[in-house]
């Protein structure tokens, strides 16, 4: 993946660029993984996708590239991140299919204007320590202030996600137990999970990629592994990294 001289300002992918100087959360491996991995249901019409906690718009634009018919809405609580995401979408050439909404997710999900989505994707905050990041935006983005996996799953189960839709998220591996509990509590079903490893010699995975559905699954979930830097990882992200 190429960048400008100032790495933190612009990340260059093969078909678009992401400016992320204003967004609290910078472009990182988690977002790239989810954007390349998430699936959309097979449909006869254009799928409507919701990117929860969209930040600078990375995942939204990755999905716009992968699915030329998809209509994508990104929602984020930070005004500066939303402004940057809109700019990134407009510059990508896919701005006519990517809408950015600045709102609290729970408020947006409960509003009559939210509608029903065929797919929901999210790289939500996951740090649950007492130590808070020094600036407000990064704190909200990284410490689960008002947005967590359970909140997203409950909203999807309550009708934000279509009955045949797909919810895709990424989490630290050590959150598996509580996410599984909240998933079952919400009435969602696991259809696919990928264990992400940073080293082949690691004792445990570092991340989990989750795919859930509202419908009851008749077969066990697909379980597989992905090694960062391995052949499968390169194939998964090859359409994006320079």
C-alpha beads as a LAMMPS data file, in Angstrom:
LAMMPS data file: protein, C-alpha beads

242 atoms
241 bonds

1 atom types
1 bond types

-500.0 500.0 xlo xhi
-500.0 500.0 ylo yhi
-500.0 500.0 zlo zhi

Masses

1 110.0

Atoms # bond

1 1 1 0.000 0.000 0.000
2 1 1 1.467 3.339 -1.044
3 1 1 1.170 6.611 0.785
4 1 1 2.005 10.225 0.259
5 1 1 5.117 11.665 1.868
6 1 1 3.029 12.228 4.977
7 1 1 1.895 8.700 5.781
8 1 1 -0.747 9.754 8.285
9 1 1 -2.515 12.093 5.848
10 1 1 -3.208 10.102 2.669
11 1 1 -3.215 6.358 2.016
12 1 1 -3.132 5.389 -1.642
13 1 1 -4.797 2.208 -2.806
14 1 1 -4.950 0.932 -6.377
15 1 1 -8.201 2.675 -7.291
16 1 1 -8.770 5.319 -4.620
17 1 1 -7.124 7.373 -1.900
18 1 1 -8.078 7.845 1.730
19 1 1 -7.295 11.106 3.471
20 1 1 -7.456 10.448 7.218
21 1 1 -5.935 13.428 8.959
22 1 1 -9.281 14.437 10.533
23 1 1 -10.812 11.069 11.342
24 1 1 -10.057 9.867 14.889
25 1 1 -9.178 6.389 13.658
26 1 1 -6.529 6.000 10.985
27 1 1 -6.425 3.522 8.130
28 1 1 -5.278 0.180 9.484
29 1 1 -5.169 -3.540 8.842
30 1 1 -8.485 -4.227 10.610
31 1 1 -10.458 -1.984 8.283
32 1 1 -8.721 -3.280 5.173
33 1 1 -9.367 -6.875 6.229
34 1 1 -13.059 -6.295 6.841
35 1 1 -13.537 -4.300 3.643
36 1 1 -11.933 -7.062 1.585
37 1 1 -13.610 -9.965 3.439
38 1 1 -17.226 -8.880 3.998
39 1 1 -19.821 -10.520 1.769
40 1 1 -23.102 -9.142 0.441
41 1 1 -26.187 -11.241 -0.261
42 1 1 -26.819 -12.228 -3.871
43 1 1 -29.675 -10.055 -5.127
44 1 1 -31.518 -9.116 -8.313
45 1 1 -31.431 -5.436 -7.320
46 1 1 -28.795 -3.090 -5.932
47 1 1 -27.883 -4.073 -2.344
48 1 1 -28.079 -1.373 0.323
49 1 1 -25.187 -1.492 2.768
50 1 1 -24.640 0.284 6.096
51 1 1 -21.090 0.975 7.326
52 1 1 -21.316 1.600 11.091
53 1 1 -18.584 3.826 12.498
54 1 1 -17.450 4.651 8.981
55 1 1 -14.618 7.016 9.972
56 1 1 -12.740 8.218 6.918
57 1 1 -14.836 6.011 4.617
58 1 1 -12.282 3.259 3.999
59 1 1 -14.638 0.274 4.244
60 1 1 -17.410 2.083 2.380
61 1 1 -15.100 2.747 -0.573
62 1 1 -13.675 -0.776 -0.544
63 1 1 -17.211 -2.133 -0.808
64 1 1 -18.055 0.390 -3.525
65 1 1 -15.078 -0.926 -5.507
66 1 1 -15.907 -4.592 -4.928
67 1 1 -19.647 -4.322 -5.574
68 1 1 -20.344 -1.887 -8.458
69 1 1 -24.123 -1.982 -7.898
70 1 1 -24.066 -1.473 -4.123
71 1 1 -25.488 1.670 -2.528
72 1 1 -23.625 2.400 0.698
73 1 1 -24.432 4.549 3.718
74 1 1 -21.728 5.327 6.249
75 1 1 -22.708 6.596 9.687
76 1 1 -20.304 8.139 12.188
77 1 1 -20.723 10.401 15.208
78 1 1 -17.657 12.568 14.525
79 1 1 -18.329 15.572 12.271
80 1 1 -14.726 15.879 11.082
81 1 1 -14.582 12.203 10.148
82 1 1 -17.830 12.539 8.195
83 1 1 -16.536 15.577 6.304
84 1 1 -13.373 13.688 5.418
85 1 1 -15.327 10.589 4.364
86 1 1 -17.535 12.680 2.064
87 1 1 -14.448 14.207 0.484
88 1 1 -12.866 10.761 0.007
89 1 1 -16.059 9.414 -1.564
90 1 1 -16.359 12.349 -3.958
91 1 1 -12.741 12.007 -5.027
92 1 1 -13.091 8.263 -5.584
93 1 1 -15.622 8.597 -8.372
94 1 1 -18.152 6.512 -6.424
95 1 1 -19.650 9.444 -4.526
96 1 1 -23.016 8.935 -6.212
97 1 1 -23.307 5.550 -4.455
98 1 1 -21.829 6.484 -1.063
99 1 1 -23.740 8.620 1.437
100 1 1 -22.234 9.731 4.750
101 1 1 -24.515 10.476 7.696
102 1 1 -23.225 12.254 10.797
103 1 1 -25.195 10.836 13.722
104 1 1 -25.021 8.654 16.793
105 1 1 -25.577 5.083 15.613
106 1 1 -28.282 4.214 18.143
107 1 1 -30.193 7.378 17.269
108 1 1 -29.812 6.717 13.547
109 1 1 -30.859 3.058 13.828
110 1 1 -34.000 4.013 15.754
111 1 1 -35.029 6.729 13.298
112 1 1 -37.707 6.177 10.684
113 1 1 -35.321 7.372 7.973
114 1 1 -32.753 4.641 8.530
115 1 1 -34.607 2.029 6.518
116 1 1 -33.630 -1.628 6.178
117 1 1 -30.234 -2.735 4.888
118 1 1 -29.212 -5.847 2.993
119 1 1 -25.817 -5.831 4.699
120 1 1 -24.276 -4.118 7.715
121 1 1 -20.513 -3.899 8.230
122 1 1 -18.589 -2.476 11.157
123 1 1 -15.096 -2.165 12.560
124 1 1 -16.360 -0.934 15.942
125 1 1 -14.391 0.343 18.937
126 1 1 -12.986 -2.351 21.156
127 1 1 -10.651 -0.989 23.827
128 1 1 -12.308 -1.530 27.213
129 1 1 -9.655 -0.214 29.598
130 1 1 -9.839 2.645 32.066
131 1 1 -7.130 4.526 30.176
132 1 1 -8.709 7.039 27.823
133 1 1 -7.128 8.445 24.682
134 1 1 -6.171 12.103 25.082
135 1 1 -8.485 13.598 22.465
136 1 1 -12.263 13.217 22.502
137 1 1 -12.625 11.852 18.976
138 1 1 -10.083 9.095 19.396
139 1 1 -11.500 8.271 22.821
140 1 1 -14.985 7.768 21.389
141 1 1 -13.641 5.777 18.476
142 1 1 -11.488 3.410 20.532
143 1 1 -13.119 3.001 23.931
144 1 1 -16.630 1.892 23.059
145 1 1 -18.341 5.086 24.198
146 1 1 -21.895 4.426 23.008
147 1 1 -21.032 1.975 20.211
148 1 1 -20.234 -1.674 20.821
149 1 1 -20.787 -5.045 19.188
150 1 1 -23.902 -5.757 21.261
151 1 1 -25.486 -2.439 20.247
152 1 1 -24.951 -3.216 16.571
153 1 1 -26.205 -6.785 16.861
154 1 1 -29.367 -5.758 18.695
155 1 1 -30.137 -3.104 16.085
156 1 1 -29.659 -5.606 13.262
157 1 1 -31.857 -8.190 14.977
158 1 1 -34.535 -5.542 15.568
159 1 1 -35.023 -4.855 11.865
160 1 1 -32.139 -2.649 10.717
161 1 1 -30.839 -5.691 8.833
162 1 1 -33.109 -7.374 6.288
163 1 1 -34.313 -10.881 7.165
164 1 1 -31.974 -12.314 4.533
165 1 1 -29.163 -9.872 5.181
166 1 1 -25.584 -10.239 6.417
167 1 1 -23.811 -8.568 9.346
168 1 1 -19.997 -8.529 9.147
169 1 1 -17.675 -7.288 11.900
170 1 1 -14.087 -7.591 13.082
171 1 1 -13.057 -7.959 16.723
172 1 1 -10.100 -8.801 18.938
173 1 1 -9.953 -12.566 19.435
174 1 1 -10.339 -12.203 23.186
175 1 1 -13.850 -10.804 22.700
176 1 1 -15.109 -14.093 21.235
177 1 1 -16.954 -15.224 24.352
178 1 1 -18.953 -12.081 25.024
179 1 1 -19.698 -11.478 21.327
180 1 1 -20.987 -15.038 20.977
181 1 1 -23.154 -14.549 24.059
182 1 1 -24.580 -11.250 22.778
183 1 1 -25.113 -12.721 19.304
184 1 1 -27.180 -15.592 20.707
185 1 1 -29.029 -13.210 23.022
186 1 1 -29.960 -11.040 20.027
187 1 1 -31.173 -14.073 18.096
188 1 1 -28.577 -13.870 15.321
189 1 1 -26.845 -16.897 13.787
190 1 1 -23.161 -17.309 12.963
191 1 1 -22.596 -18.245 9.317
192 1 1 -18.827 -17.701 8.958
193 1 1 -15.866 -16.861 11.178
194 1 1 -12.246 -16.304 10.162
195 1 1 -9.427 -16.429 12.691
196 1 1 -6.731 -13.903 11.796
197 1 1 -3.147 -14.684 12.796
198 1 1 -0.221 -12.254 12.822
199 1 1 2.393 -15.059 12.987
200 1 1 2.258 -18.730 12.074
201 1 1 3.905 -19.510 15.424
202 1 1 1.425 -17.495 17.500
203 1 1 -0.411 -19.326 20.275
204 1 1 -3.751 -17.720 19.412
205 1 1 -5.292 -15.497 16.716
206 1 1 -5.263 -11.729 17.142
207 1 1 -8.543 -10.917 15.396
208 1 1 -11.814 -12.571 14.423
209 1 1 -13.881 -11.771 11.347
210 1 1 -17.564 -12.439 12.034
211 1 1 -20.409 -13.061 9.591
212 1 1 -23.897 -13.269 11.117
213 1 1 -27.413 -13.586 9.783
214 1 1 -30.912 -13.043 11.094
215 1 1 -32.127 -16.319 9.633
216 1 1 -31.547 -19.625 11.392
217 1 1 -28.646 -21.479 9.788
218 1 1 -29.240 -25.097 8.800
219 1 1 -25.542 -25.938 8.593
220 1 1 -22.592 -25.256 10.919
221 1 1 -20.689 -22.003 10.353
222 1 1 -17.708 -21.935 8.028
223 1 1 -14.528 -21.658 10.122
224 1 1 -11.185 -20.817 8.554
225 1 1 -7.848 -19.137 9.234
226 1 1 -5.984 -16.236 7.656
227 1 1 -2.313 -15.401 8.190
228 1 1 -1.341 -11.743 7.763
229 1 1 1.190 -11.619 4.928
230 1 1 0.360 -15.142 3.751
231 1 1 -0.810 -16.155 0.294
232 1 1 -4.504 -16.068 1.218
233 1 1 -4.108 -12.612 2.753
234 1 1 -2.353 -11.328 -0.370
235 1 1 -5.110 -12.770 -2.561
236 1 1 -7.804 -11.219 -0.354
237 1 1 -6.298 -7.717 -0.347
238 1 1 -4.602 -7.797 -3.747
239 1 1 -7.212 -5.626 -5.459
240 1 1 -6.446 -2.792 -3.054
241 1 1 -2.798 -2.651 -1.998
242 1 1 -0.322 -1.094 -4.417

Bonds

1 1 1 2
2 1 2 3
3 1 3 4
4 1 4 5
5 1 5 6
6 1 6 7
7 1 7 8
8 1 8 9
9 1 9 10
10 1 10 11
11 1 11 12
12 1 12 13
13 1 13 14
14 1 14 15
15 1 15 16
16 1 16 17
17 1 17 18
18 1 18 19
19 1 19 20
20 1 20 21
21 1 21 22
22 1 22 23
23 1 23 24
24 1 24 25
25 1 25 26
26 1 26 27
27 1 27 28
28 1 28 29
29 1 29 30
30 1 30 31
31 1 31 32
32 1 32 33
33 1 33 34
34 1 34 35
35 1 35 36
36 1 36 37
37 1 37 38
38 1 38 39
39 1 39 40
40 1 40 41
41 1 41 42
42 1 42 43
43 1 43 44
44 1 44 45
45 1 45 46
46 1 46 47
47 1 47 48
48 1 48 49
49 1 49 50
50 1 50 51
51 1 51 52
52 1 52 53
53 1 53 54
54 1 54 55
55 1 55 56
56 1 56 57
57 1 57 58
58 1 58 59
59 1 59 60
60 1 60 61
61 1 61 62
62 1 62 63
63 1 63 64
64 1 64 65
65 1 65 66
66 1 66 67
67 1 67 68
68 1 68 69
69 1 69 70
70 1 70 71
71 1 71 72
72 1 72 73
73 1 73 74
74 1 74 75
75 1 75 76
76 1 76 77
77 1 77 78
78 1 78 79
79 1 79 80
80 1 80 81
81 1 81 82
82 1 82 83
83 1 83 84
84 1 84 85
85 1 85 86
86 1 86 87
87 1 87 88
88 1 88 89
89 1 89 90
90 1 90 91
91 1 91 92
92 1 92 93
93 1 93 94
94 1 94 95
95 1 95 96
96 1 96 97
97 1 97 98
98 1 98 99
99 1 99 100
100 1 100 101
101 1 101 102
102 1 102 103
103 1 103 104
104 1 104 105
105 1 105 106
106 1 106 107
107 1 107 108
108 1 108 109
109 1 109 110
110 1 110 111
111 1 111 112
112 1 112 113
113 1 113 114
114 1 114 115
115 1 115 116
116 1 116 117
117 1 117 118
118 1 118 119
119 1 119 120
120 1 120 121
121 1 121 122
122 1 122 123
123 1 123 124
124 1 124 125
125 1 125 126
126 1 126 127
127 1 127 128
128 1 128 129
129 1 129 130
130 1 130 131
131 1 131 132
132 1 132 133
133 1 133 134
134 1 134 135
135 1 135 136
136 1 136 137
137 1 137 138
138 1 138 139
139 1 139 140
140 1 140 141
141 1 141 142
142 1 142 143
143 1 143 144
144 1 144 145
145 1 145 146
146 1 146 147
147 1 147 148
148 1 148 149
149 1 149 150
150 1 150 151
151 1 151 152
152 1 152 153
153 1 153 154
154 1 154 155
155 1 155 156
156 1 156 157
157 1 157 158
158 1 158 159
159 1 159 160
160 1 160 161
161 1 161 162
162 1 162 163
163 1 163 164
164 1 164 165
165 1 165 166
166 1 166 167
167 1 167 168
168 1 168 169
169 1 169 170
170 1 170 171
171 1 171 172
172 1 172 173
173 1 173 174
174 1 174 175
175 1 175 176
176 1 176 177
177 1 177 178
178 1 178 179
179 1 179 180
180 1 180 181
181 1 181 182
182 1 182 183
183 1 183 184
184 1 184 185
185 1 185 186
186 1 186 187
187 1 187 188
188 1 188 189
189 1 189 190
190 1 190 191
191 1 191 192
192 1 192 193
193 1 193 194
194 1 194 195
195 1 195 196
196 1 196 197
197 1 197 198
198 1 198 199
199 1 199 200
200 1 200 201
201 1 201 202
202 1 202 203
203 1 203 204
204 1 204 205
205 1 205 206
206 1 206 207
207 1 207 208
208 1 208 209
209 1 209 210
210 1 210 211
211 1 211 212
212 1 212 213
213 1 213 214
214 1 214 215
215 1 215 216
216 1 216 217
217 1 217 218
218 1 218 219
219 1 219 220
220 1 220 221
221 1 221 222
222 1 222 223
223 1 223 224
224 1 224 225
225 1 225 226
226 1 226 227
227 1 227 228
228 1 228 229
229 1 229 230
230 1 230 231
231 1 231 232
232 1 232 233
233 1 233 234
234 1 234 235
235 1 235 236
236 1 236 237
237 1 237 238
238 1 238 239
239 1 239 240
240 1 240 241
241 1 241 242
